[in-house]
Amino acid sequence: MIVAKKLSKNFGSIRALDNLNFCLKNGDVVALLGPNGAGKTTLLRLLTGYLLPSEGNVEIYGHDPRFQRVEALSKIGYVPENAPLYPEMTVFEFIKYAADLRHLGGEAFLAALREASAQMRLNDVMTQKIETLSKGFKHRVAIAAALIHQPRILILDEPTSALDPQGRAEVMSIIKNLADMGTTIILCTHILSDVERTANRIGIVRDGRMAVEGTISEIKEQYDKAGKKIVMGIFGDPSAAIQPVSTLTGGNFYFDRQRAVFEIPIASDINEQETAHRLFDLLNSAGLTVSLFVIENKTLEQIYMETIG
């Protein structure tokens, strides 16, 4: 478990993190979202002990990195963005080097190597130099090195940046498999499709604070309470529906002429099914036929954009 309490970090007069609270449980896959400069990477560096907080504290399975650094970091594997690799080394040599830094050798290393190699699908490239590998394989090598000491938490900063769609899919599949095996994962990314496919929780960081945190379903439900939206199309001339739609909504709608659809907001205190029936009755009375009718919930992208302002 990772717990951050009232975590703050100053760089001179700049407050990069401000009184941030954060809690992860075993097996969580948490995506950290936020614009550049929001404080995400600073948070990761505090969680991994690369930086020390100006205020507050972090606990990694009960260990504070300030005072129990070795014990705390033994629980964590960290892959920063553009993870440094030694191109002249073979894959085996690099992973062995990472193991040596952790004082992992002998049979324990060989067993961990077999597991990490299988998880990352690296068996066929163990003797190849890293400089000969594709970007996707280089990401796999970096993750394997972070996993060699079999940490309980894996932290990944932009793990799919600069990868093509196939490489992204492969890395996200590996992350999901690790989560299924019980590894707690913190994923920092700008790619929201990866988040919805892989994470069960998200945290949106804005101006150094945790603006939103929870499961994706909880957050969507919270934002849906602020209102949903009807998207509706009409056969024939859609402008003929402007008057009946205006009658029902009091003029509170948007007509997208390019898409030829109406967008009608539904306030949280309005029954959406009742609104839909009244709308259909009005259109039928006007001799109009509906070609498209969808009640839209907010997407993760919309929630993200609303949160970061």
N, C-alpha and C positions, 0 to 999 in steps of 0.2 A: 504494500500500500504506500502511496505517496500522499503526503499532506503538506500543503503550503499554508501558513498562517500569517496574515497581515504582511505579506511579502512586498518589500519595496527595494528599489535599486536606483541610486543616483549616480550620474556621471557628471561630476562638477555641479553646475546649476541645473542640469537636465535631469528630470525625474522620469526614468524609462519605465519603471513599474511603480504602482501606487496602491499600497494596501490591498494586495491581491490575495484572495483565498481560493484554494483549489484542493480537491480531494479525489483520488483515484482508488478504485477497489480492484482486487484480483480479477484478471480476465477482461477488464475493460479495454476497448479500443477507442481512444479519445482523439478526435481531430481538433487541433488548435487552428482557428481561423482568425483573420484580421488583416488590415491593410499593412503595407510596408511601413515600418517605423512604429507599429502599435505596441511592440514589446514582446512579441512571440519568441524570437531567438534569445533575447535576454532571459526570459522565463526558462527556456530549455537549458541555458547555461547555468542558471541558478540551481535548477533541479539536478543537474549532473555534477555540480561542484566545481565547474570551471570558473564561476564567479561566486563571490560571497555577498549576501544581502546587506544592504545598508540598514534595513530594519526588518523585523520578522524573522521567520525561520522555516526551514524545510526539514521534513522527516521522511527517510526512506526505510520503510519497515522498522520504524522506531529509532533509526540512527540519524543523527544530525551531521551532515557533511563537514560542518565547521570543527567538530570535535571528534567524530568517528569516521573520518574520511574513507579509510580502507574498507570498513564494514559497509558503509553506505554505498560506495561505488561498486562493490562486488555484486550488488543486486542489479546493476544497470549496464546495458549496452547502448552506446550512443553512436549514431551515424549522422554527422553534420552535413549540411548542404555542400555539395562538391567535396565529398569526403576525400582526404588526402590518401593517395595510393602511391606505391613505389613502382613505377612502370618497368624497371629493369628486373624486378623480382618475378618469380613464378607465383602462381596462385597459392601453391603449397607453402612456399617460402614466406609469403606475406602473412598468411594465417598463422604459421608457426611463429613468426615474429610477434604477432598480436598475443599469442598464447604465452610466449616467453615474458612479455611485459606483465602478464598476470601470474607469473611463476607457475604456469601450468605445463607439466611435462609427463613423460612416461606413458603408462597405459591410460591415465586420465585424459591426457591430451589426445591420444589416438581415438579413444571412444568419442570424445567431444568433436573431433575432426570428422569422424564418420557421420555423426548426426548432423553437424552443420553442413557438410558437403551434400548430404542427401536432401536436407531441407531446402538448400539453395540450388540444387541440381547442378553441382559443380564437378561431379566425378570425372567428366570427360575432358575437363580443361585444367586439371590440377598441375600439370607439368608445363602449361603454356605461360609465357611471360604476359604480365598484365597489360603491357602496351599493345599487345595483339588482339585484345578482347574488344567486343562491342560495348557501347555504353551500358546496355542492359546487363551484360555479364559483369561489368565493373561494379555496378550497383550491388549485384549479388555477392561479389567478393567482399565489398565493404560491410554488408550486413552479416555475412558469415564470420568475419573477423570480430564484429561486435557481439556475436552469439557464442564465440568459442568458449567462454567461461560459463556458459549456460545461465545467463542472467534471468531474473524474474520479470524485468521491465526492459523493453526495447524502445528507445526514443529515436525517431527518424525526422530529420529536418529536410523537407522538400525531396522525398525519396524518388519521385518520378519526374523531376524537372529535367527538361531537355531530352526526354525519352520519346520515341515514336509510340503510336497507339499500341503496337504489339508489346513493346518493352514495358509500357505502363501496365498493361493487363497482366503481364507475367509477374511484375513486382507486387502488384496489388493482390494477386492470387497467393503469392508466397506469404504476404502479411496476414491474409485471412487464415491461411493454414496455421501460421504461428499462433494466432489468437485462438483458433480452435483447440490448440494443444495447451492452452492455459497461460500463454505469455501476455502480460499486460503491455499495451502498446500506446505510445503517444505519437501522433502523426501530425506534423505541421505541414500544411499544404494550401495552395490557392485553387486546387482543382476540385470543385464541389462534386463532380460526378464520382470521383474517387472516394470522397467522404461518404456519400449516400450508399455506395456499394460496400464499404468496408467498416465504417465506424458505427458504434452503438451510442456514443455520446459525443457532443461537441462543446467547445468553449470558444466564444468569440471575444477576442481581446480588442479593446478600443482605448486609446490614450492611456495605456498602461494599466487598465483595470479589466476585470473579467465582466464584460457587459451582459453576456448570456451564457448559461451553462446548464446542461441537462441532457437527457436522451433526446434523440431527434424527434421521436413521437411526442414527447412532452412539450418540446419547444414549438413544434408545428401546431399542436393543440392550443397552446397559449396564444400564439399569433392568430389562429383562426377565430378565437373569441373576439378579436377586434373586427371581424367581418370577413365574408367570402365574396365571391364575384360570380355572376352569371355571364357566360359568354354565349351569344345567340346569333344565329344567322337566319335570313329569310329568303325563300324562293322568290325569284323575280326581282323587282325593284325594292331594295331594302329601305330606301328612304320613305317608302309608304308606311313603314312601321314606326317612324319617328313620333307621330302624334299619339298613338296608343301607348307606346313606351313612356312618353313624357307624362301622359295622364296618370299612369300607375306610379311612376317614380318621382313625380313632382319636378321633373327636369334633371334629376340626379342620375345621369348616365353619360357614357362616352360612346360616340359612333365612330368606329374606325373605318373610314371610307376606303382605305387601301385594301383592307382585309374583308370589307363589307360585313362587319359583325358589330353587334352592340355589346358593350361591357357595362354591366349593371351591378354596382356594389350592394351587398346585403349586410346591413348592420347586425351586430351580434344578438340584438334583442328582437330580430325579425325572424319569423319562421320561414325558412328557405323553401320548403315544400309548398306552403300556402302561397308564397309569392309566385312560385312557378305556375301553380294552377291559375291564379288570377291573371298572370301574363298570357298564358295560352288562351284563356277565355276571351280576353280583350282582342288578341290577334285573330282568333277565329271569327269574332263578331265583325272584324274589319275585312274579312275575306282573305286573310294572309295565312300562309303555311310556313311553319318553322323547318328550316333545313339543318340547323345545328343548335344543340342546347346542352351546355355543360355547366355544372357548378364547380368552380375552381377553388381549391385550397391554395394557400400561399406555398410557393416553392421554397426550397432552402436558399436559392439565390436571392429571391425577394426578401426573405427574412434577413439574410446577411446584409443586403444593401440598405434595408431599413435600419438595421442595428448600427452600422458604421456611419450612417448619416451622409 
